[in-house]
Amino acid sequence: MKKREIKFSLVFRDMWQSAGKYVPRVDQLLEVAPAIIEMGCFARVETNGGGFEQVNLLFGENPNNAVRQWTKPFHDAGIQTHMLDRALNGLRMSPVPADVRQLFYKVKKAQGTDIARTFCGLNDVRNIAPSIQYAKAAGMISQCALCITHSPVHTVEYYTNMAFQLIELGADEICIKDMAGIGRPVTLGKIVSNIKAKYPDIVIQYHSHAGPGFSVASILEVCHAGCDIIDVGMEPLSWGTGHADLLTVQAMLKDAGYQVPEINMEAYMKVRSLIQKFMDDFLGFYISPRNRLMNSLLIGPGLPGGMMGSLMADLETNLETINKNKAKNGKPLMTQDELLIKLFNEVAYVWPRVGYPPLVTPFSQYVKNLALMNVIQLEKGKDRWSMIADDIWDMILGKAGRLPGELAPEIIAKAQAEGRQFFTGNPQDNYPDALDKYRQLMKEKQWDTGEDDEELFEYAMHPSQYEAYRSGKAKAEFEADIAKKREAQHPESAAVATALPTTPQTMTVDVNGQQYRVTVAFGETSPGTASPAPVASAAPLSGASQSDGQGTEILSPLEGKFYMIKNASDVPVKVGDAVKAGQVLCYVEAMKTYNAVRAEADGVIAAICLNSGDPVAEDDVIMLVK
C-alpha cells in the first residue's frame, strides 16, 4: 500500500542567510524563479521574512518592490509562498508596536505572501497569539512554530502542550522549527506523533539545519510520525550551516515508500548554476568556507544555522578587536579557531544562567553576543557580564516574554545592583502604538507612504536602516565594501581612480595632531555659495583629552556602527545639552543589537564626533563631554 504524500518547500531565503550575510538582489531573484518553478517539485517556496528586508535595505534596494516581484512568478505557477516572522519582534531584532505588527500582515498579503510562519524566540504563546489573528484577518495562512532546542526544560511535554495551545488559538498549521538542527530525531518524532494524535488534520511542516548532523535522521522520524511538508535546501547552499539537500531527502523518502514529487534535473542544474553565479558575483564574499561544513561541535552550543552564517562572516572583525588589544599589551595574538572554541564554551556557560531562551533569532544572537562580549572583556582583563546591551536586558527582565528557565543568582544580583526592574505582564504593553508618529515623520520628510502603506510599514519596522536606504548612504557603503573585497581578491586588477569624485566626499584630516571629519566638494561651486567653515565647527574624531579643555572623551566600547538614536521618534542629544551620569548618549550597533553608550559623569556635550550610520572602531572617540 502506497504511503502518504510528502511535499517539499524550498527555503530559498534561509539558504542564503544560513550561509552568509546577504541574499540575491531582485534582478537575480527574478532570474532564478523560472528555473525553480521548472524543477516541478516544490509545493512552497520561502520567499521573504526574517532578515530579508533588512538585507535589501543594507545594499540599497527597496524590499517592498523585491517582495512584490519575487512572489509573483510563484503565484502565477500555483506555488505557495511563505515568510518567516518573529511575532513580537516582527521582522527585526527588537519588539514592535501592535499597530505596526498588524499593518505588517496586511502589507505582506498585498505583496503576495501566502503563509506567515510565526515564531517567538522565547516560545511565549502570548507573543504569538496576536499574530495568528493579524495573519488570518489579512487573509494569510497562520503557521505557528515551535522553536526546538535541547535542554532540561525543553521536553516532549513542553512542546506538545505549546502546539496544543497554538492550535486552540487558531493556528492553521504547525512548524517544527529545528533552527539549530539539534533536535534529537526520536524526540521530534514523539512531538509530531502527539500533535497528530489529537489533531490529525493539522498540517505539520518540518524545518531543520544540517550543521550538527541530525537532520536527515530527524526528517525520516518526523515523516514516520505524520509530518506533511519538509523544508529543503539545494547545492551549492545545502548542508553545513544550511539545510539537508533536496536530492538526498527525496531519495531517502522515496526508498521509505512515501509518495514524493519527481525532480526535473535539467532545471535543478540551472538553479544550481545560477546560485553559483550569484555567489561569484558578490554574495560569496560574505560566505565563510567553514559554513559549507557540518560540525558536531555545534551540538554543544546549539547555535542555529541562520545565525552561524552571519557569525562566521563577523568573527574576523571580533578577532581583530581582541588582537588589537593584545598587540597593545604585548600579548600573543589569538587565532580564529581559539576564539571560536572560547565562544562556544562561553555560550554553554551563559545559556543556562540567562534562563535557557531557545537559541533562535533574536535570542540566539543575544546569548551569542553576551558570550562574545564576556570573552572580549575577559581577554582584556575585565569582568564577565560587564557589557550587556539594553535588548539583552529586556530579555533577562521579562520585557520580551517569559524565559523557560530560571535566572542564575549572579544575573539577578547584577540587575538589582543596577536598579533594574523585572516585568511579568504582557510584553506587548511595553511598546505603545507608533504608526501615527512615523506617518507624521514621513509627511515632514515629504516621503510617500507607498502602495498599501508599504513604505510606512518599512520605515516603522526598520527606522535606521530605512533612513540610510533613502539617503543613499546604505548603497554607497555597500558598494564601497564590495569594491574593497574585490580589490583584496584581485589586487593586480584593481582600477586606479584617476578622476576626482563628482559628489561631496567625507574624509578625515589632521590639523596639528587633532583629527577632524570634514565634507569636501570637488569642482566648481555656484557664485556666492562658498563660505569657509571655521575649524572649530568640524567634529573632532580623536586626540581630545580632559587636559586640553575640550572635554572628556567618550569612547566606543566595540566596533560597529554609530547611531545617535535607536528609534526615529527618539530625540537625540546635541552639542550644548546637559547630561547626567548614566544617561544614554548614543548607540553602537554591532552584531544586530544596539549597545547603549552612557555618560560616565554629569556634564555638557562639547562635541559629537561622528554622523549617524558611520562605522566606528573600538576605542574611537565618539563624543566629548565637559
C-alpha positions as CSV (number, residue, x, y, z in Angstrom):
1,M,0.0,0.0,0.0
2,K,1.3,3.4,-1.0
3,K,2.3,5.6,1.9
4,R,1.4,9.2,2.5
5,E,2.4,12.1,0.2
6,I,5.2,14.3,1.5
7,K,5.6,17.7,-0.1
8,F,8.7,19.9,-0.3
9,S,9.3,23.6,0.4
10,L,12.5,25.3,-0.9
11,V,13.7,27.7,1.8
12,F,15.5,29.9,-0.7
13,R,15.7,32.9,1.6
14,D,17.1,30.9,4.6
15,M,19.5,29.0,2.3
16,W,21.4,32.3,1.7
17,Q,21.1,33.7,5.2
18,S,22.3,30.5,6.8
19,A,25.3,30.6,4.6
20,G,26.3,34.2,4.8
21,K,25.1,37.8,5.3
22,Y,23.2,38.7,2.2
23,V,20.5,37.4,-0.2
24,P,20.3,38.0,-4.0
25,R,19.2,41.2,-5.5
26,V,15.7,41.4,-7.0
27,D,17.1,41.1,-10.6
28,Q,18.9,37.9,-9.5
29,L,15.7,36.5,-7.8
30,L,13.7,37.1,-10.9
31,E,16.4,35.3,-13.0
32,V,16.2,32.2,-10.8
33,A,12.5,32.0,-10.2
34,P,11.5,30.4,-13.6
35,A,14.1,27.6,-13.1
36,I,12.9,26.9,-9.5
37,I,9.3,26.6,-10.9
38,E,10.6,24.4,-13.8
39,M,12.0,21.9,-11.3
40,G,8.4,20.9,-10.7
41,C,8.9,19.5,-7.2
42,F,8.0,22.4,-4.8
43,A,4.6,23.0,-3.3
44,R,6.0,26.0,-1.4
45,V,8.9,28.4,-1.6
46,E,10.1,30.6,1.2
47,T,10.5,34.0,-0.4
48,N,11.0,36.6,2.3
49,G,10.8,37.4,6.0
50,G,13.3,37.3,8.8
51,G,16.3,39.4,7.9
52,F,15.3,39.6,4.2
53,E,14.1,43.1,4.2
54,Q,16.9,44.5,6.4
55,V,19.3,42.9,3.9
56,N,17.6,44.6,1.0
57,L,17.9,47.9,2.8
58,L,21.5,47.3,3.6
59,F,22.5,47.1,-0.1
60,G,20.2,49.9,-1.1
61,E,17.3,48.0,-2.6
62,N,13.6,48.6,-1.9
63,P,12.4,45.4,-0.1
64,N,8.7,46.1,-1.0
65,N,9.5,46.1,-4.7
66,A,11.6,43.0,-4.2
67,V,8.8,41.0,-2.4
68,R,6.1,42.0,-4.9
69,Q,8.3,41.0,-7.9
70,W,9.7,37.8,-6.3
71,T,6.4,36.3,-5.2
72,K,4.5,36.9,-8.4
73,P,6.0,34.1,-10.6
74,F,5.3,31.5,-7.9
75,H,1.7,32.7,-7.6
76,D,1.3,32.5,-11.4
77,A,2.6,28.9,-11.2
78,G,0.3,27.9,-8.3
79,I,3.2,27.6,-5.8
80,Q,2.5,29.0,-2.3
81,T,5.0,31.5,-0.8
82,H,5.8,31.7,2.8
83,M,7.8,34.0,5.0
84,L,9.3,34.0,8.5
85,D,8.1,36.4,11.1
86,R,9.3,37.0,14.7
87,A,6.0,37.6,16.5
88,L,6.6,40.4,19.0
89,N,9.7,41.4,17.0
90,G,8.1,41.4,13.6
91,L,10.9,41.5,11.0
92,R,13.6,42.9,13.3
93,M,15.6,42.1,16.4
94,S,13.6,44.2,18.8
95,P,9.9,44.4,19.8
96,V,7.4,46.1,17.5
97,P,4.3,48.1,18.5
98,A,1.0,46.3,17.9
99,D,-0.2,48.7,15.2
100,V,3.0,48.1,13.2
101,R,2.6,44.4,13.6
102,Q,-1.0,44.5,12.4
103,L,0.0,46.6,9.3
104,F,2.8,44.1,8.6
105,Y,0.4,41.3,7.7
106,K,-1.8,43.4,5.6
107,V,1.2,44.7,3.6
108,K,2.8,41.2,3.1
109,K,-0.5,39.7,2.0
110,A,-1.0,42.5,-0.5
111,Q,2.6,42.0,-1.7
112,G,1.9,38.3,-2.5
113,T,2.9,36.3,0.6
114,D,0.5,33.4,1.4
115,I,1.8,32.0,4.7
116,A,3.2,33.7,7.8
117,R,5.4,31.3,9.7
118,T,5.4,33.0,13.2
119,F,7.7,32.1,16.0
120,C,8.5,33.7,19.3
121,G,12.2,33.3,20.2
122,L,11.1,32.6,23.8
123,N,8.3,30.2,22.8
124,D,6.0,32.6,24.7
125,V,2.5,31.9,23.3
126,R,1.3,35.4,24.4
127,N,3.6,36.9,21.8
128,I,2.4,34.6,19.0
129,A,-1.4,34.9,19.8
130,P,-1.9,38.4,18.2
131,S,0.0,37.3,15.1
132,I,-2.5,34.4,14.5
133,Q,-5.4,36.9,14.4
134,Y,-3.5,39.5,12.4
135,A,-2.5,36.9,9.8
136,K,-6.0,35.4,9.5
137,A,-7.6,38.9,9.3
138,A,-5.3,39.7,6.4
139,G,-6.2,36.5,4.6
140,M,-2.9,34.7,5.2
141,I,-2.4,31.2,6.4
142,S,-1.2,31.3,10.0
143,Q,1.6,28.7,10.6
144,C,3.0,28.8,14.1
145,A,6.4,27.5,15.0
146,L,7.8,25.5,18.0
147,C,11.4,26.7,18.4
148,I,13.2,23.4,19.1
149,T,16.2,23.3,21.4
150,H,17.7,20.7,23.7
151,S,17.8,21.5,27.4
152,P,16.4,20.1,30.7
153,V,13.3,22.3,30.4
154,H,12.6,21.7,26.7
155,T,10.8,18.4,26.9
156,V,8.4,16.5,24.6
157,E,5.6,17.5,27.0
158,Y,6.7,21.2,26.8
159,Y,6.5,21.3,23.0
160,T,3.3,19.2,22.8
161,N,1.4,21.5,25.2
162,M,2.7,24.5,23.3
163,A,1.4,23.1,20.0
164,F,-2.0,22.4,21.5
165,Q,-2.2,26.0,22.8
166,L,-1.4,27.4,19.4
167,I,-3.9,25.2,17.6
168,E,-6.6,26.2,20.1
169,L,-5.8,29.8,19.5
170,G,-6.5,29.3,15.8
171,A,-3.2,28.4,14.2
172,D,-3.8,26.8,10.8
173,E,-0.5,24.9,10.7
174,I,2.4,23.9,12.9
175,C,6.0,24.2,12.0
176,I,8.6,22.2,13.9
177,K,11.4,24.8,13.7
178,D,14.6,23.0,14.5
179,M,16.6,26.0,13.7
180,A,19.9,24.7,15.1
181,G,19.4,21.1,13.9
182,I,20.0,19.8,17.4
183,G,16.6,18.3,18.0
184,R,17.1,14.6,18.6
185,P,15.3,12.5,16.0
186,V,13.2,10.3,18.3
187,T,12.2,13.2,20.5
188,L,11.0,15.1,17.4
189,G,9.0,12.1,16.2
190,K,7.3,11.9,19.6
191,I,6.3,15.6,19.4
192,V,4.8,15.2,15.9
193,S,3.0,12.0,16.9
194,N,1.4,13.7,19.9
195,I,0.2,16.6,17.8
196,K,-1.2,14.3,15.1
197,A,-2.9,12.0,17.6
198,K,-5.0,14.9,18.9
199,Y,-5.3,17.0,15.7
200,P,-4.9,14.5,12.8
201,D,-5.8,17.1,10.1
202,I,-3.4,19.8,11.2
203,V,-0.6,20.4,8.6
204,I,2.9,20.0,10.1
205,Q,6.0,21.3,8.3
206,Y,9.5,20.4,9.5
207,H,12.4,22.8,9.2
208,S,15.9,21.9,10.2
209,H,19.5,22.9,9.7
210,A,22.2,20.3,8.8
211,G,25.0,21.6,11.0
212,P,25.3,19.1,13.8
213,G,24.4,16.1,11.6
214,F,21.0,15.0,12.9
215,S,18.7,16.5,10.2
216,V,18.4,13.6,7.8
217,A,17.5,11.1,10.6
218,S,15.1,13.7,12.0
219,I,13.4,14.1,8.7
220,L,12.7,10.4,8.4
221,E,11.4,10.2,12.0
222,V,9.0,13.2,11.7
223,C,7.7,11.7,8.4
224,H,7.1,8.4,10.1
225,A,5.2,10.3,12.8
226,G,2.9,12.1,10.3
227,C,4.7,15.3,9.1
228,D,3.3,16.6,5.8
229,I,5.9,19.1,4.4
230,I,9.7,19.1,4.6
231,D,11.9,22.2,4.1
232,V,14.9,21.5,1.9
233,G,17.9,23.3,0.5
234,M,19.9,22.6,-2.6
235,E,23.5,22.7,-3.8
236,P,25.7,24.7,-3.6
237,L,24.0,26.0,-0.4
238,S,22.8,22.8,1.2
239,W,24.5,21.0,4.2
240,G,26.8,22.8,6.5
241,T,25.0,25.6,8.3
242,G,22.3,25.3,5.7
243,H,19.7,22.6,5.2
244,A,19.6,19.0,4.0
245,D,19.7,18.7,0.2
246,L,16.6,18.1,-1.8
247,L,18.1,15.2,-3.7
248,T,19.1,13.3,-0.6
249,V,15.7,13.9,1.1
250,Q,13.8,12.9,-2.0
251,A,15.8,9.7,-2.5
252,M,15.5,8.7,1.2
253,L,11.7,9.3,1.4
254,K,11.1,7.5,-1.9
255,D,13.0,4.5,-0.6
256,A,10.9,4.6,2.6
257,G,7.8,4.2,0.5
258,Y,6.4,7.8,0.6
259,Q,4.9,9.5,-2.4
260,V,7.3,12.3,-3.2
261,P,7.4,14.6,-6.2
262,E,9.8,14.0,-9.1
263,I,12.6,16.5,-9.9
264,N,13.3,18.0,-13.3
265,M,17.1,17.5,-13.1
266,E,17.8,19.8,-16.0
267,A,16.1,22.6,-14.2
268,Y,17.8,21.6,-10.9
269,M,21.2,22.1,-12.7
270,K,20.0,25.5,-14.0
271,V,19.2,26.6,-10.4
272,R,22.4,25.2,-9.1
273,S,24.4,27.1,-11.7
274,L,22.6,30.3,-11.1
275,I,23.2,30.1,-7.3
276,Q,26.9,29.7,-8.1
277,K,26.7,32.6,-10.5
278,F,25.2,34.8,-7.7
279,M,27.9,33.7,-5.3
280,D,30.6,34.6,-7.8
281,D,29.0,38.0,-8.4
282,F,29.2,39.3,-4.8
283,L,27.3,37.0,-2.4
284,G,30.3,34.7,-2.0
285,F,32.3,37.4,-0.4
286,Y,30.0,37.1,2.6
287,I,30.0,33.3,2.9
288,S,32.7,31.7,5.0
289,P,34.1,28.4,3.6
290,R,33.5,26.9,7.1
291,N,29.8,27.4,6.6
292,R,29.9,24.8,3.9
293,L,31.0,22.2,6.5
294,M,29.0,20.2,9.0
295,N,30.3,20.3,12.5
296,S,29.4,18.2,15.5
297,L,30.9,20.9,17.8
298,L,27.6,22.7,17.2
299,I,25.8,20.1,19.3
300,G,27.2,21.8,22.4
301,P,26.4,25.5,22.0
302,G,23.2,24.7,19.9
303,L,23.6,27.8,17.8
304,P,21.3,27.9,14.8
305,G,22.4,27.7,11.2
306,G,20.9,31.1,10.3
307,M,23.0,32.8,13.0
308,M,26.2,30.8,12.2
309,G,26.1,32.3,8.7
310,S,26.5,35.8,9.9
311,L,28.6,34.8,12.9
312,M,31.4,33.4,10.7
313,A,31.2,36.5,8.5
314,D,31.6,38.8,11.5
315,L,34.1,36.8,13.5
316,E,37.1,38.2,11.7
317,T,36.1,41.7,13.0
318,N,35.6,40.4,16.5
319,L,39.0,38.7,16.3
320,E,40.6,41.9,15.1
321,T,39.1,43.8,18.1
322,I,40.6,41.3,20.5
323,N,44.0,41.2,18.8
324,K,44.3,45.0,18.7
325,N,44.1,44.9,22.5
326,K,46.5,42.0,22.8
327,A,49.1,43.7,20.5
328,K,48.8,46.9,22.5
329,N,49.6,45.0,25.7
330,G,52.3,42.8,24.2
331,K,50.3,39.5,24.5
332,P,50.3,36.6,21.9
333,L,47.6,37.0,19.3
334,M,44.6,34.7,19.2
335,T,43.6,32.6,16.2
336,Q,40.1,32.3,14.9
337,D,39.9,28.7,16.0
338,E,40.8,29.7,19.5
339,L,38.2,32.4,19.5
340,L,35.5,30.1,18.2
341,I,36.2,27.5,20.9
342,K,36.2,30.1,23.6
343,L,32.9,31.5,22.3
344,F,31.3,28.0,22.2
345,N,32.4,27.4,25.7
346,E,31.1,30.7,26.9
347,V,27.8,30.1,25.2
348,A,27.5,26.9,27.2
349,Y,28.3,28.9,30.4
350,V,25.9,31.8,29.6
351,W,22.9,30.0,28.3
352,P,21.6,28.2,31.4
353,R,22.4,31.3,33.5
354,V,20.1,33.5,31.5
355,G,17.1,31.1,31.7
356,Y,17.6,28.8,28.7
357,P,16.0,31.0,26.0
358,P,15.6,29.0,22.8
359,L,18.6,29.6,20.6
360,V,16.7,31.3,17.8
361,T,16.6,34.9,16.5
362,P,16.9,37.2,18.3
363,F,17.7,35.3,21.4
364,S,20.4,33.2,19.9
365,Q,22.1,36.4,18.9
366,Y,21.6,37.8,22.4
367,V,23.2,34.7,24.0
368,K,26.0,34.7,21.5
369,N,26.6,38.4,21.8
370,L,26.6,38.2,25.6
371,A,29.0,35.3,25.4
372,L,31.2,37.1,22.9
373,M,31.2,40.3,25.0
374,N,32.2,38.2,28.0
375,V,35.1,36.6,26.0
376,I,36.3,40.1,24.8
377,Q,36.1,41.6,28.3
378,L,37.8,38.6,30.0
379,E,40.6,38.7,27.4
380,K,41.1,42.4,28.3
381,G,41.3,41.5,32.0
382,K,37.8,42.9,32.8
383,D,34.8,41.3,34.5
384,R,32.3,38.9,32.9
385,W,28.8,40.5,32.4
386,S,30.4,44.0,32.3
387,M,28.7,44.8,29.0
388,I,25.1,43.8,28.4
389,A,23.0,45.6,25.7
390,D,19.6,47.0,26.5
391,D,17.8,44.5,24.3
392,I,19.5,41.7,26.2
393,W,18.5,43.2,29.5
394,D,14.9,43.3,28.2
395,M,15.1,39.5,27.6
396,I,16.6,39.0,31.1
397,L,14.0,41.2,32.8
398,G,11.0,39.6,31.1
399,K,10.1,42.5,28.9
400,A,10.3,40.4,25.7
401,G,8.5,37.4,27.2
402,R,8.7,34.7,29.8
403,L,12.0,32.8,30.0
404,P,11.7,29.0,30.0
405,G,14.2,28.5,32.8
406,E,15.4,30.3,36.0
407,L,17.9,33.1,36.0
408,A,21.2,32.5,37.9
409,P,21.6,34.3,41.2
410,E,24.6,36.3,39.8
411,I,22.3,37.7,37.0
412,I,19.6,38.6,39.4
413,A,22.1,40.3,41.7
414,K,23.5,42.4,38.8
415,A,20.0,43.5,37.8
416,Q,19.3,44.6,41.4
417,A,22.6,46.3,41.8
418,E,21.8,48.4,38.7
419,G,18.3,49.2,39.9
420,R,16.6,47.2,37.0
421,Q,13.0,46.1,37.4
422,F,11.7,42.7,36.4
423,F,8.5,42.6,34.4
424,T,5.8,39.9,34.5
425,G,3.0,41.4,32.4
426,N,2.1,41.1,28.7
427,P,5.3,42.1,26.7
428,Q,3.3,44.0,24.1
429,D,2.2,46.5,26.7
430,N,5.8,47.8,26.9
431,Y,5.6,49.0,23.2
432,P,2.9,51.6,22.5
433,D,1.5,52.2,19.0
434,A,3.7,54.2,16.8
435,L,2.3,54.4,13.2
436,D,0.9,57.9,13.7
437,K,4.4,59.1,14.7
438,Y,6.0,57.6,11.6
439,R,3.3,58.8,9.4
440,Q,3.9,62.4,10.7
441,L,7.7,61.9,10.2
442,M,7.2,60.8,6.6
443,K,4.9,63.8,6.0
444,E,7.6,66.2,7.3
445,K,10.2,64.5,5.1
446,Q,7.8,64.6,2.2
447,W,8.1,60.8,1.8
448,D,5.2,58.9,0.3
449,T,3.7,56.1,2.5
450,G,3.5,53.9,-0.6
451,E,1.1,51.4,-2.1
452,D,-0.9,49.7,0.7
453,D,1.2,51.9,3.2
454,E,4.1,49.6,2.5
455,E,6.7,52.4,2.8
456,L,5.2,53.5,6.1
457,F,5.5,49.9,7.3
458,E,9.1,49.7,6.2
459,Y,10.0,52.9,8.0
460,A,8.2,51.9,11.2
461,M,9.7,48.4,11.1
462,H,13.3,49.4,10.3
463,P,13.8,53.1,11.1
464,S,17.6,53.5,11.0
465,Q,18.1,51.1,8.0
466,Y,15.3,52.8,6.1
467,E,16.7,56.2,6.5
468,A,20.1,55.0,5.4
469,Y,18.5,53.4,2.3
470,R,16.5,56.6,1.5
471,S,19.6,58.8,1.8
472,G,21.7,56.5,-0.4
473,K,24.2,56.0,2.4
474,A,23.5,52.3,2.7
475,K,24.1,51.7,-1.1
476,A,27.2,53.8,-1.1
477,E,28.7,51.9,1.9
478,F,27.7,48.5,0.4
479,E,29.3,49.3,-2.9
480,A,32.4,50.6,-1.2
481,D,32.6,47.3,0.8
482,I,32.2,45.2,-2.3
483,A,34.9,47.2,-4.1
484,K,37.3,46.7,-1.2
485,K,36.6,42.9,-1.2
486,R,37.1,42.6,-4.9
487,E,40.3,44.5,-4.7
488,A,41.5,42.3,-1.9
489,Q,40.7,39.2,-4.0
490,H,42.3,40.6,-7.2
491,P,44.7,43.4,-6.2
492,E,46.5,43.2,-9.6
493,S,43.4,44.2,-11.5
494,A,42.1,46.9,-9.1
495,A,41.2,50.0,-11.0
496,V,43.2,53.1,-10.3
497,A,41.0,56.1,-9.8
498,T,42.3,59.0,-12.0
499,A,39.3,61.4,-11.8
500,L,38.1,63.5,-8.9
501,P,34.8,62.4,-7.3
502,T,31.7,64.1,-8.7
503,T,29.9,64.1,-5.3
504,P,30.9,65.5,-1.9
505,Q,33.2,63.2,0.0
506,T,33.6,62.8,3.8
507,M,37.2,62.4,4.9
508,T,39.4,62.7,7.9
509,V,42.1,65.4,8.1
510,D,44.8,66.0,10.7
511,V,45.4,69.5,12.0
512,N,48.3,69.9,14.4
513,G,47.7,66.4,15.7
514,Q,44.0,66.8,16.0
515,Q,41.8,64.8,13.7
516,Y,38.6,66.2,12.1
517,R,35.8,64.7,10.0
518,V,35.1,67.1,7.1
519,T,33.0,67.0,3.9
520,V,34.8,68.2,0.7
521,A,33.1,69.1,-2.6
522,F,35.1,68.8,-5.8
523,G,34.7,71.0,-8.9
524,E,33.1,74.5,-9.2
525,T,30.6,75.9,-6.8
526,S,27.9,78.4,-7.5
527,P,28.9,82.0,-7.0
528,G,28.3,83.3,-3.6
529,T,27.8,79.9,-2.0
530,A,31.4,79.3,-0.9
531,S,31.9,80.1,2.8
532,P,34.9,78.7,4.6
533,A,33.9,77.0,7.8
534,P,35.9,77.6,10.9
535,V,38.0,74.6,12.0
536,A,36.2,74.7,15.4
537,S,33.0,73.7,13.7
538,A,34.4,70.4,12.4
539,A,33.8,67.4,14.5
540,P,37.0,66.1,16.3
541,L,37.4,62.4,15.9
542,S,40.2,61.7,18.3
543,G,43.1,63.2,20.2
544,A,41.0,65.3,22.5
545,S,41.5,64.9,26.2
546,Q,40.5,66.2,29.6
547,S,43.6,68.4,29.9
548,D,43.2,70.3,26.6
549,G,40.0,71.9,27.8
550,Q,37.8,70.2,25.1
551,G,36.2,67.6,27.4
552,T,36.4,64.0,28.5
553,E,36.5,61.5,25.7
554,I,33.5,59.1,25.3
555,L,35.0,56.0,23.6
556,S,33.2,53.4,21.5
557,P,33.0,50.2,23.6
558,L,33.2,48.0,20.5
559,E,33.4,48.0,16.7
560,G,30.2,48.6,14.8
561,K,28.1,51.5,13.5
562,F,27.4,54.7,15.4
563,Y,23.8,55.9,15.8
564,M,22.5,58.9,17.8
565,I,19.2,57.2,18.4
566,K,17.6,53.7,18.2
567,N,14.1,54.8,17.0
568,A,13.3,57.5,14.6
569,S,10.9,59.1,17.1
570,D,13.5,59.4,19.8
571,V,15.2,62.8,20.5
572,P,19.0,62.7,20.1
573,V,21.3,64.7,22.4
574,K,23.0,67.6,20.8
575,V,26.1,69.8,21.5
576,G,25.4,72.0,24.5
577,D,22.9,69.6,26.2
578,A,23.4,68.9,29.9
579,V,23.6,65.2,30.6
580,K,23.5,63.1,33.8
581,A,25.8,60.2,34.7
582,G,24.3,57.0,33.3
583,Q,22.2,58.8,30.7
584,V,22.2,57.2,27.2
585,L,24.1,59.4,24.8
586,C,24.1,57.3,21.7
587,Y,24.3,53.7,20.4
588,V,26.8,51.4,18.7
589,E,25.0,48.8,16.6
590,A,27.0,45.6,16.4
591,M,26.0,42.0,15.7
592,K,22.4,43.1,15.2
593,T,22.0,44.7,18.6
594,Y,22.1,48.3,19.7
595,N,24.6,48.8,22.6
596,A,23.9,52.0,24.6
597,V,26.8,54.3,25.4
598,R,26.2,56.2,28.6
599,A,27.6,59.3,30.2
600,E,30.2,58.4,32.8
601,A,29.6,61.6,34.8
602,D,27.4,64.8,34.8
603,G,28.4,67.3,32.1
604,V,27.7,69.1,28.9
605,I,28.0,67.7,25.4
606,A,31.0,69.5,23.9
607,A,31.3,67.6,20.6
608,I,29.7,64.8,18.6
609,C,32.5,63.3,16.5
610,L,30.5,61.1,14.1
611,N,27.4,61.1,11.9
612,S,24.7,58.5,12.5
613,G,25.4,55.4,10.5
614,D,29.2,56.0,10.4
615,P,31.4,52.9,11.0
616,V,33.3,53.1,14.3
617,A,36.2,51.1,15.8
618,E,36.6,50.1,19.4
619,D,38.1,52.9,21.4
620,D,37.3,55.6,18.8
621,V,36.3,58.9,20.3
622,I,32.6,59.4,19.6
623,M,31.8,62.3,21.8
624,L,33.4,64.9,24.2
625,V,31.7,65.8,27.5
626,K,32.8,68.8,29.5
